[in-house]
């Protein structure tokens, strides 16, 4: 197999199976229908909800964190905003109680900003009850520190990622998914939104951004070089589209430096006709989903 074939197979291996996607869609519709039934007097399976997070941006490779926003009527916001203390916590408990009508108590948890539903097959949902604003952003509750209201604008982030993905021959989202495999294999302290934010910045300036799988060894090498050279004192970046602060979880530069050196070795092996040795180096970076 060639570099093109290796990375094409790798990217295919990172995608969720059609069966998994079907399960996610079914559960999304059931959650949405429950919310619409209780809050909107509707049996719609799609209104008033939105995939957000990595899955919403199209960059997720795992099923342990499917994030969705469910929109509630403004009257509900007014009710809990009038609480003398932590109406946000009371709101979360109310929505959790509503979801109990569909899902077993043993599967449900409420934590900070979300209601979590953990399924036995590992496809887990985190549901954020929220209220839509005039500019299509959302207001949601944070129960920490006595309770506060916060704002998020996931549609702008999704739109920015989609747009840049389209102008880079779909390379942006593939790079984001590859970077998640690296994060998992090498225990890199980077959140999904930080990976997406930095990949978004990198690929806009990358010389081969309109090429395809044949250049993915170079894309890997150059992305790791980009990451390792980031100033370690930098604490945050601005998310694509929304410009919200994305804080780092820790210094990822040393892991990126190791991956950069391994990518140089992989490319060297390939250039000297040693594809098996090359693949082994890529597997040290990306894990077992990279072809052997």
Residue frames as qw, qx, qy, qz and C-alpha x, y, z in Angstrom:
[[0.000, 0.887, 0.462, 0.000, 0.00, 0.00, 0.00],
 [0.381, 0.485, -0.011, 0.787, 1.08, 3.59, -0.65],
 [0.101, -0.101, -0.418, 0.897, 1.06, 6.62, 1.64],
 [0.422, -0.095, -0.235, -0.870, -2.20, 7.59, -0.01],
 [0.675, -0.214, -0.653, -0.269, -3.76, 4.18, 0.71],
 [0.449, -0.139, -0.691, 0.549, -2.45, 4.07, 4.29],
 [0.035, 0.111, 0.325, -0.938, -3.89, 7.42, 5.27],
 [0.518, -0.113, -0.394, -0.751, -7.10, 6.86, 3.35],
 [0.646, -0.232, -0.727, -0.021, -7.63, 3.60, 5.28],
 [0.307, -0.126, -0.577, 0.746, -6.65, 5.29, 8.54],
 [0.245, -0.010, 0.064, -0.967, -9.19, 8.08, 8.06],
 [0.642, -0.169, -0.536, -0.522, -11.88, 5.53, 7.19],
 [0.577, -0.168, -0.747, 0.284, -11.02, 3.55, 10.32],
 [0.114, -0.058, -0.445, 0.886, -11.56, 6.66, 12.44],
 [0.430, -0.175, -0.232, -0.855, -15.13, 7.19, 11.25],
 [0.507, -0.019, 0.679, -0.531, -17.99, 5.83, 13.32],
 [0.130, 0.140, 0.934, 0.301, -19.79, 2.85, 11.79],
 [0.333, -0.270, -0.426, -0.797, -23.17, 3.34, 10.15],
 [0.568, -0.451, -0.689, -0.013, -24.71, 1.24, 12.94],
 [0.393, -0.338, -0.416, 0.747, -23.24, 3.55, 15.60],
 [0.046, -0.021, -0.145, -0.988, -24.43, 6.65, 13.75],
 [0.445, -0.378, -0.622, -0.522, -27.91, 5.15, 13.50],
 [0.529, -0.474, -0.631, 0.312, -27.99, 4.53, 17.26],
 [0.238, -0.218, -0.192, 0.927, -26.86, 8.11, 17.93],
 [0.211, -0.158, -0.362, -0.894, -29.53, 9.50, 15.63],
 [0.507, -0.447, -0.699, -0.233, -32.24, 7.34, 17.20],
 [0.476, -0.468, -0.529, 0.523, -31.36, 8.40, 20.74],
 [0.115, -0.073, 0.031, 0.990, -31.04, 12.05, 19.70],
 [0.341, -0.302, -0.504, -0.734, -34.57, 11.89, 18.30],
 [0.552, -0.486, -0.676, 0.038, -35.93, 10.18, 21.43],
 [0.369, -0.342, -0.354, 0.788, -34.36, 12.81, 23.71],
 [0.045, -0.030, -0.217, -0.975, -35.63, 15.62, 21.48],
 [0.421, -0.399, -0.646, -0.496, -39.13, 14.13, 21.35],
 [0.489, -0.488, -0.629, 0.356, -39.25, 13.90, 25.15],
 [0.215, -0.276, -0.158, 0.923, -38.25, 17.56, 25.53],
 [0.188, -0.124, -0.411, -0.884, -40.70, 18.70, 22.85],
 [0.437, -0.447, -0.754, -0.199, -43.51, 16.66, 24.38],
 [0.457, -0.556, -0.539, 0.437, -43.09, 18.16, 27.85],
 [0.249, -0.460, -0.085, 0.848, -42.06, 21.71, 27.03],
 [0.104, 0.226, -0.383, -0.890, -43.50, 22.50, 23.61],
 [0.654, 0.316, 0.469, -0.503, -46.59, 20.29, 23.32],
 [0.593, 0.595, -0.401, -0.366, -45.09, 18.70, 20.21],
 [0.932, -0.121, 0.338, 0.042, -44.04, 15.20, 19.15],
 [0.541, 0.786, -0.298, 0.030, -41.27, 16.48, 16.85],
 [0.921, -0.229, 0.061, 0.308, -38.04, 14.46, 16.92],
 [0.640, 0.284, 0.092, 0.708, -35.91, 17.24, 15.46],
 [0.025, -0.839, -0.112, -0.532, -37.20, 20.68, 16.56],
 [0.431, -0.840, 0.162, -0.286, -35.57, 22.62, 19.40],
 [0.819, -0.433, 0.305, 0.219, -32.36, 20.56, 19.51],
 [0.468, 0.817, -0.337, 0.010, -28.89, 20.73, 18.01],
 [0.914, -0.074, -0.092, 0.387, -25.81, 18.52, 17.94],
 [0.003, 0.956, -0.261, 0.133, -22.92, 20.54, 19.39],
 [0.641, -0.561, 0.506, 0.137, -19.38, 19.83, 20.61],
 [0.190, -0.413, 0.771, 0.446, -17.04, 17.68, 18.55],
 [0.389, 0.331, 0.852, 0.116, -19.88, 15.60, 17.12],
 [0.297, 0.846, 0.341, -0.283, -21.70, 18.72, 16.00],
 [0.054, 0.812, -0.387, -0.433, -18.53, 20.04, 14.37],
 [0.899, 0.405, -0.115, -0.117, -17.98, 16.70, 12.61],
 [0.300, 0.687, -0.620, 0.230, -14.61, 16.02, 14.23],
 [0.653, -0.423, 0.517, -0.356, -15.43, 13.35, 16.85],
 [0.502, 0.299, -0.795, -0.164, -14.11, 9.79, 16.66],
 [0.112, -0.037, -0.910, 0.398, -15.42, 8.46, 20.00],
 [0.393, -0.511, -0.592, -0.484, -18.98, 7.86, 21.23],
 [0.464, -0.355, -0.636, 0.505, -18.35, 8.68, 24.89],
 [0.101, -0.494, -0.242, 0.829, -19.36, 12.33, 24.56],
 [0.126, 0.483, 0.623, 0.602, -22.23, 13.19, 22.22],
 [0.058, -0.333, -0.357, 0.871, -23.23, 16.74, 23.12],
 [0.024, 0.561, 0.629, 0.537, -26.62, 18.22, 22.31],
 [0.099, 0.050, 0.284, -0.952, -28.44, 21.43, 23.20],
 [0.055, -0.566, -0.807, -0.158, -32.16, 21.27, 23.89],
 [0.026, -0.261, -0.016, -0.965, -33.97, 24.58, 23.63],
 [0.127, -0.516, -0.783, 0.323, -36.58, 25.39, 26.27],
 [0.024, 0.826, 0.410, 0.385, -39.25, 28.14, 26.21],
 [0.201, 0.489, -0.254, 0.810, -38.24, 31.57, 27.50],
 [0.607, -0.603, -0.061, -0.514, -40.88, 31.33, 30.23],
 [0.915, -0.248, -0.246, 0.201, -38.82, 28.55, 31.80],
 [0.520, 0.289, -0.237, 0.768, -35.78, 30.84, 31.88],
 [0.218, -0.594, 0.057, -0.772, -37.81, 33.57, 33.62],
 [0.824, -0.480, -0.212, -0.214, -39.04, 31.08, 36.22],
 [0.874, -0.211, -0.182, 0.399, -35.56, 29.93, 37.23],
 [0.376, 0.444, -0.121, 0.804, -33.90, 33.32, 36.83],
 [0.388, -0.675, -0.025, -0.628, -36.23, 34.56, 39.58],
 [0.840, -0.346, -0.379, 0.176, -34.90, 32.02, 42.08],
 [0.326, -0.926, 0.182, -0.059, -33.09, 33.60, 45.02],
 [0.281, -0.641, 0.699, 0.146, -30.23, 31.12, 44.68],
 [0.160, -0.261, 0.905, 0.295, -29.04, 28.65, 42.05],
 [0.716, 0.393, 0.210, -0.537, -32.09, 28.46, 39.84],
 [0.453, 0.546, -0.644, -0.287, -29.69, 26.86, 37.38],
 [0.043, -0.188, 0.963, -0.189, -29.42, 23.77, 39.58],
 [0.512, 0.292, 0.606, -0.534, -33.20, 23.57, 39.94],
 [0.610, 0.557, -0.228, -0.515, -33.55, 23.85, 36.14],
 [0.282, 0.416, -0.856, -0.120, -31.10, 20.98, 35.63],
 [0.228, 0.017, 0.907, -0.353, -33.02, 18.81, 38.09],
 [0.606, 0.421, 0.300, -0.605, -36.32, 19.57, 36.38],
 [0.588, 0.537, -0.464, -0.388, -35.01, 18.58, 32.95],
 [0.078, 0.295, -0.946, 0.106, -33.43, 15.47, 34.49],
 [0.441, 0.179, 0.722, -0.502, -36.85, 14.53, 35.91],
 [0.653, 0.520, -0.047, -0.549, -38.43, 15.02, 32.48],
 [0.443, 0.500, -0.715, -0.206, -35.85, 12.74, 30.86],
 [0.262, -0.169, 0.897, -0.312, -36.53, 10.07, 33.52],
 [0.722, 0.309, 0.292, -0.546, -39.85, 9.49, 31.78],
 [0.773, 0.531, -0.295, -0.186, -37.91, 8.00, 28.87],
 [0.581, 0.437, -0.626, 0.282, -34.67, 6.83, 30.48],
 [0.778, -0.411, -0.444, 0.170, -33.89, 4.86, 33.60],
 [0.351, -0.926, 0.120, -0.071, -32.69, 6.79, 36.64],
 [0.816, -0.364, 0.294, 0.339, -29.59, 4.59, 36.72],
 [0.662, 0.383, 0.294, 0.573, -28.47, 6.03, 33.39],
 [0.090, 0.889, 0.176, 0.414, -28.95, 9.70, 34.31],
 [0.568, -0.369, -0.254, 0.690, -26.59, 12.14, 35.99],
 [0.108, 0.954, 0.179, 0.215, -26.68, 15.91, 36.44],
 [0.708, -0.331, -0.008, 0.624, -23.38, 17.77, 36.64],
 [0.312, -0.339, 0.126, 0.879, -22.61, 21.47, 36.40],
 [0.277, 0.381, -0.221, -0.854, -24.09, 22.36, 33.04],
 [0.479, 0.166, -0.704, -0.498, -25.38, 19.09, 31.61],
 [0.833, -0.122, 0.395, -0.367, -27.59, 16.07, 32.15],
 [0.117, 0.448, -0.849, -0.254, -25.67, 12.97, 31.18],
 [0.921, 0.059, 0.140, -0.359, -27.20, 9.77, 29.84],
 [0.069, -0.536, 0.833, 0.122, -24.76, 6.88, 29.95],
 [0.900, 0.164, -0.127, -0.384, -25.75, 3.89, 27.87],
 [0.828, -0.347, 0.436, 0.057, -24.34, 0.42, 28.44],
 [0.834, 0.387, 0.225, 0.322, -22.86, 0.29, 24.92],
 [0.543, -0.304, 0.075, 0.779, -20.68, 3.34, 25.62],
 [0.142, 0.499, 0.387, 0.762, -22.66, 5.78, 23.46],
 [0.286, -0.552, -0.539, 0.568, -23.12, 8.55, 26.03],
 [0.111, 0.738, 0.348, 0.568, -25.01, 11.83, 25.69],
 [0.269, -0.343, -0.379, 0.816, -24.53, 15.12, 27.48],
 [0.047, 0.719, 0.580, 0.380, -27.61, 17.34, 27.24],
 [0.205, -0.131, -0.224, 0.944, -27.47, 21.09, 27.83],
 [0.070, 0.787, 0.612, -0.032, -30.84, 22.77, 28.48],
 [0.296, -0.171, 0.101, 0.934, -30.67, 26.26, 26.97],
 [0.250, 0.798, 0.436, -0.333, -32.61, 29.27, 25.76],
 [0.566, 0.388, 0.360, 0.632, -32.16, 30.80, 22.33],
 [0.158, -0.605, -0.105, 0.773, -31.16, 34.46, 22.02],
 [0.467, 0.787, 0.140, -0.378, -32.06, 36.95, 19.29],
 [0.230, 0.739, -0.561, -0.295, -28.71, 36.39, 17.55],
 [0.908, 0.153, -0.348, -0.174, -29.17, 32.57, 17.55],
 [0.242, 0.373, -0.778, 0.444, -26.69, 32.08, 20.37],
 [0.673, -0.448, -0.571, -0.141, -27.84, 30.27, 23.51],
 [0.253, -0.598, 0.470, -0.598, -28.04, 31.09, 27.20],
 [0.791, -0.145, -0.594, -0.020, -27.47, 28.11, 29.50],
 [0.578, -0.761, 0.123, -0.267, -27.11, 27.54, 33.21],
 [0.546, 0.340, -0.657, 0.394, -23.94, 26.75, 35.12],
 [0.698, -0.625, -0.316, -0.152, -24.69, 25.40, 38.61],
 [0.708, -0.053, -0.327, 0.624, -21.16, 25.97, 39.93],
 [0.269, 0.006, -0.236, 0.934, -20.33, 28.78, 42.38],
 [0.184, 0.394, 0.499, -0.750, -23.93, 29.47, 43.31],
 [0.465, 0.576, 0.667, 0.088, -25.26, 29.39, 39.75],
 [0.020, 0.559, -0.199, -0.805, -24.76, 31.70, 36.77],
 [0.720, 0.610, 0.310, -0.119, -26.05, 32.12, 33.22],
 [0.354, -0.445, 0.540, 0.621, -23.57, 31.80, 30.37],
 [0.621, 0.651, -0.011, -0.436, -23.70, 32.22, 26.61],
 [0.516, -0.205, 0.731, 0.398, -22.51, 29.90, 23.84],
 [0.526, 0.626, -0.114, -0.565, -22.69, 30.17, 20.04],
 [0.631, -0.145, 0.735, 0.201, -22.14, 26.67, 18.61],
 [0.661, 0.655, 0.366, -0.009, -23.75, 27.45, 15.25],
 [0.215, 0.929, -0.285, -0.101, -20.99, 29.94, 14.43],
 [0.383, -0.543, 0.738, 0.116, -18.35, 27.36, 15.33],
 [0.702, 0.231, 0.672, 0.045, -20.02, 24.67, 13.22],
 [0.530, 0.831, 0.159, -0.062, -20.36, 27.07, 10.29],
 [0.002, 0.869, -0.476, -0.138, -16.71, 28.18, 10.49],
 [0.510, -0.309, 0.794, 0.119, -15.47, 24.58, 10.60],
 [0.691, 0.467, 0.552, -0.002, -17.72, 23.56, 7.70],
 [0.386, 0.913, -0.044, -0.128, -16.60, 26.50, 5.59],
 [0.072, -0.759, 0.633, 0.133, -12.88, 25.93, 6.09],
 [0.636, -0.073, 0.767, 0.046, -13.29, 22.19, 5.63],
 [0.666, 0.639, 0.381, -0.052, -14.93, 22.85, 2.26],
 [0.325, 0.916, -0.231, -0.045, -12.11, 25.14, 1.12],
 [0.171, -0.649, 0.741, 0.011, -9.40, 22.66, 2.16],
 [0.592, 0.221, -0.716, -0.298, -10.62, 19.56, 0.29],
 [0.840, -0.423, -0.217, -0.263, -12.11, 18.15, 3.55],
 [0.628, 0.275, -0.549, 0.478, -8.62, 18.04, 5.05],
 [0.188, -0.518, 0.379, -0.744, -9.49, 20.10, 8.14],
 [0.798, -0.322, 0.157, -0.484, -11.92, 17.66, 9.72],
 [0.936, 0.126, -0.307, 0.116, -9.77, 14.65, 8.81],
 [0.376, 0.457, -0.502, 0.630, -6.82, 16.32, 10.51],
 [0.453, -0.469, 0.315, -0.690, -8.96, 16.97, 13.60],
 [0.952, -0.157, -0.025, -0.263, -9.96, 13.32, 13.76],
 [0.789, 0.303, -0.402, 0.353, -6.36, 12.16, 13.24],
 [0.076, 0.531, -0.465, 0.704, -5.24, 14.48, 16.03],
 [0.725, -0.396, 0.191, -0.530, -7.82, 12.91, 18.34],
 [0.972, 0.044, -0.225, 0.056, -6.32, 9.49, 17.62],
 [0.496, 0.438, -0.438, 0.608, -2.91, 10.93, 18.55],
 [0.349, -0.544, 0.306, -0.699, -4.38, 12.46, 21.72],
 [0.910, -0.262, 0.035, -0.319, -5.78, 9.06, 22.75],
 [0.907, 0.198, -0.278, 0.248, -2.68, 7.05, 21.86],
 [0.535, 0.306, -0.350, 0.706, -0.19, 9.45, 23.45],
 [0.409, -0.674, -0.521, 0.327, -2.30, 10.91, 26.28],
 [0.289, 0.285, 0.082, 0.910, -2.01, 14.48, 25.00],
 [0.079, -0.543, -0.576, 0.607, -3.53, 17.16, 27.28],
 [0.106, 0.060, -0.319, -0.940, -5.74, 18.82, 24.66],
 [0.486, 0.391, 0.579, -0.525, -9.52, 19.22, 24.61],
 [0.521, 0.450, 0.666, 0.286, -11.49, 18.54, 21.44],
 [0.209, 0.951, 0.226, -0.019, -12.23, 22.23, 20.89],
 [0.272, -0.797, 0.389, 0.373, -8.53, 23.11, 21.33],
 [0.550, -0.025, 0.719, 0.425, -7.56, 20.50, 18.72],
 [0.406, 0.693, 0.561, 0.203, -10.15, 21.91, 16.32],
 [0.023, -0.978, -0.034, 0.205, -9.13, 25.51, 16.99],
 [0.340, -0.653, 0.525, 0.428, -5.43, 24.89, 16.36],
 [0.529, 0.178, 0.738, 0.379, -6.05, 22.67, 13.32],
 [0.292, 0.863, 0.412, 0.007, -8.30, 25.44, 11.94],
 [0.104, -0.923, 0.222, 0.295, -5.46, 27.96, 12.34],
 [0.497, -0.384, 0.666, 0.403, -2.78, 25.64, 10.98],
 [0.567, 0.316, 0.705, 0.285, -4.49, 24.43, 7.84],
 [0.290, 0.915, 0.227, -0.166, -5.36, 27.89, 6.59],
 [0.017, 0.876, -0.422, -0.233, -1.65, 28.59, 6.06],
 [0.692, -0.212, 0.661, 0.198, -0.56, 25.07, 5.07],
 [0.107, 0.491, -0.545, -0.672, 0.94, 25.01, 1.58],
 [0.155, 0.006, -0.920, -0.360, -0.73, 21.73, 0.58],
 [0.359, 0.144, 0.591, -0.708, -4.16, 22.43, 2.10],
 [0.699, 0.359, -0.047, -0.617, -5.99, 21.56, -1.14],
 [0.343, 0.337, -0.863, -0.157, -4.14, 18.27, -1.70],
 [0.861, -0.247, -0.160, -0.415, -5.37, 14.86, -0.54],
 [0.906, -0.409, 0.110, -0.014, -4.23, 11.68, 1.21],
 [0.815, 0.360, -0.137, 0.434, -0.90, 11.51, -0.65],
 [0.209, 0.614, -0.279, 0.708, 0.21, 14.52, 1.39],
 [0.671, -0.662, -0.146, -0.300, -1.08, 13.38, 4.78],
 [0.817, -0.189, -0.219, 0.499, 2.36, 12.31, 5.94],
 [0.316, 0.309, -0.052, 0.896, 3.49, 15.89, 5.33],
 [0.387, -0.649, -0.200, -0.624, 0.30, 17.23, 6.92],
 [0.813, -0.509, -0.267, 0.097, 0.99, 15.20, 10.05],
 [0.681, -0.016, -0.142, 0.718, 4.62, 16.29, 10.19],
 [0.145, 0.419, 0.060, 0.894, 3.84, 19.96, 9.62],
 [0.528, -0.674, -0.257, -0.448, 0.95, 20.04, 12.11],
 [0.809, -0.451, -0.235, 0.296, 3.11, 18.52, 14.84],
 [0.517, 0.137, -0.058, 0.843, 5.83, 21.04, 14.01],
 [0.164, -0.606, -0.190, -0.755, 3.24, 23.83, 14.27],
 [0.699, -0.639, -0.263, -0.182, 2.10, 22.55, 17.68],
 [0.801, -0.262, -0.212, 0.495, 5.58, 22.03, 19.14],
 [0.396, 0.238, -0.003, 0.887, 6.60, 25.57, 18.25],
 [0.296, -0.781, -0.322, -0.446, 3.68, 27.23, 20.05],
 [0.041, 0.524, -0.477, 0.704, 4.82, 29.39, 22.97],
 [0.465, -0.250, -0.826, 0.199, 4.36, 27.39, 26.17],
 [0.052, -0.203, -0.467, 0.859, 3.31, 30.50, 28.07],
 [0.370, -0.109, -0.356, -0.851, 0.23, 30.99, 25.87],
 [0.270, 0.054, 0.799, -0.535, -2.88, 30.12, 27.88],
 [0.503, 0.513, 0.614, -0.328, -5.81, 30.41, 25.44],
 [0.122, 0.024, 0.617, 0.777, -6.94, 30.79, 21.85],
 [0.478, 0.279, 0.174, -0.815, -10.17, 31.99, 20.23],
 [0.555, 0.222, 0.801, -0.003, -12.54, 29.35, 18.87],
 [0.102, 0.111, 0.629, 0.763, -13.41, 29.47, 15.15],
 [0.190, -0.545, -0.645, -0.501, -16.55, 31.45, 14.46],
 [0.469, -0.777, -0.417, -0.055, -17.62, 32.23, 18.02],
 [0.285, 0.633, -0.353, 0.627, -14.27, 33.63, 19.25],
 [0.727, -0.655, 0.006, -0.204, -14.91, 32.20, 22.72],
 [0.106, -0.717, 0.675, -0.137, -11.86, 31.56, 24.86],
 [0.961, 0.031, -0.271, -0.034, -10.40, 28.08, 24.53],
 [0.350, -0.784, 0.489, -0.153, -8.08, 27.40, 27.45],
 [0.564, 0.372, -0.736, 0.034, -5.30, 24.86, 27.39],
 [0.876, -0.433, -0.132, -0.168, -5.38, 21.89, 29.76],
 [0.725, -0.523, 0.311, 0.324, -1.61, 21.58, 29.94],
 [0.089, 0.718, -0.519, -0.455, 1.53, 21.88, 27.85],
 [0.904, 0.288, 0.301, -0.098, 1.13, 19.66, 24.80],
 [0.363, 0.838, -0.375, -0.159, 4.30, 20.85, 23.06],
 [0.254, -0.514, 0.818, 0.035, 6.60, 18.08, 24.28],
 [0.675, 0.215, 0.698, -0.104, 4.18, 15.40, 23.05],
 [0.593, 0.781, 0.079, -0.178, 3.96, 17.23, 19.73],
 [0.060, 0.786, -0.599, -0.142, 7.77, 17.34, 19.52],
 [0.488, -0.201, 0.850, 0.004, 7.93, 13.57, 20.03],
 [0.676, 0.507, 0.520, -0.129, 5.28, 13.02, 17.36],
 [0.373, 0.873, -0.215, -0.229, 7.11, 15.37, 14.99],
 [0.125, -0.606, 0.774, 0.134, 10.34, 13.36, 15.36],
 [0.574, 0.087, 0.812, -0.054, 8.48, 10.08, 14.83],
 [0.618, 0.707, 0.263, -0.221, 6.84, 11.50, 11.70],
 [0.190, 0.806, -0.509, -0.235, 10.28, 12.42, 10.32],
 [0.329, -0.308, 0.890, 0.058, 11.37, 8.81, 10.88],
 [0.637, 0.396, 0.635, -0.185, 8.21, 7.49, 9.22],
 [0.510, 0.824, -0.038, -0.246, 8.75, 9.68, 6.16],
 [0.020, -0.687, 0.707, 0.167, 12.41, 8.66, 6.02],
 [0.510, -0.044, 0.859, -0.018, 11.49, 4.97, 6.08],
 [0.634, 0.611, 0.425, -0.209, 8.93, 5.47, 3.32],
 [0.339, 0.863, -0.274, -0.255, 11.38, 7.39, 1.12],
 [0.017, -0.552, 0.828, 0.100, 13.85, 4.49, 1.39],
 [0.649, 0.085, -0.642, -0.399, 11.34, 1.79, 0.50],
 [0.206, -0.017, -0.892, 0.403, 10.63, 0.56, 4.03],
 [0.429, -0.410, -0.294, -0.750, 6.82, 0.87, 4.22],
 [0.710, -0.422, -0.563, 0.022, 6.38, -1.59, 7.10],
 [0.494, -0.193, -0.368, 0.764, 8.82, 0.36, 9.28],
 [0.062, -0.239, -0.112, -0.963, 7.11, 3.58, 8.22],
 [0.567, -0.470, -0.463, -0.492, 3.69, 2.27, 9.24],
 [0.664, -0.353, -0.551, 0.362, 5.06, 1.19, 12.61],
 [0.262, -0.035, -0.215, 0.940, 6.19, 4.75, 13.31],
 [0.327, -0.312, -0.263, -0.852, 2.78, 6.13, 12.35],
 [0.680, -0.430, -0.571, -0.160, 1.17, 3.59, 14.67],
 [0.503, -0.203, -0.471, 0.696, 3.40, 4.86, 17.51],
 [0.048, -0.046, 0.035, -0.997, 1.80, 8.26, 16.89],
 [0.503, -0.085, -0.230, -0.829, -1.76, 7.36, 15.97],
 [0.600, -0.117, 0.649, -0.452, -2.42, 3.95, 17.45],
 [0.433, 0.005, 0.893, 0.123, -3.82, 0.70, 16.12],
 [0.553, 0.669, 0.413, -0.275, -6.32, 2.22, 13.69],
 [0.249, 0.757, -0.466, -0.384, -3.43, 3.14, 11.43],
 [0.944, 0.255, -0.164, -0.129, -2.79, 0.23, 9.00],
 [0.608, -0.576, 0.524, 0.155, 0.00, -2.18, 9.86]]
